[in-house]
Amino acid sequence: MKLLMNRVLSCFVFLLITTVVVSQEVPKYDYLEIIVVQKANNSGRVKRIKVQEQKSLEGKQITIKEIEDLEGTSDLLYYMNAANWEFIDRQSVVSEENDPVWMSYIFRKRR
């Protein structure tokens, strides 16, 4: 009877430990920022897409040149989605009425 109790207790402790280890796993992500410059008074037409060299691009399928060659924001979102990058946030900066609009697109991908 004592042996049975020890085995049940051992199994319970093992299951508890594995549950704690699995539940404390924190997913790690790579983040990527892409700057899109749009004309202010031309219905949001994209002038330029700019990507700075970032550590999160090392060893990935996508390249800065491919991203910067895209024509519009819908192309950018489609391209990033096809490469399994998840869209997170977009922020814009407008300084003057006729100045271009600078849009910052943030993407993330599991490591």
Secondary structure, DSSP 8 states (H G I E B T S, - for coil): -HHHHHHHHHHHHHHHHHHHHHHT----EEEEEEEEEE-TTTTT-EEEEE----GGGTT-S--HHHHHT--SHHHHHHHHHHTT-EEEEEEEE--SSSS-EEEEEEEEEE-
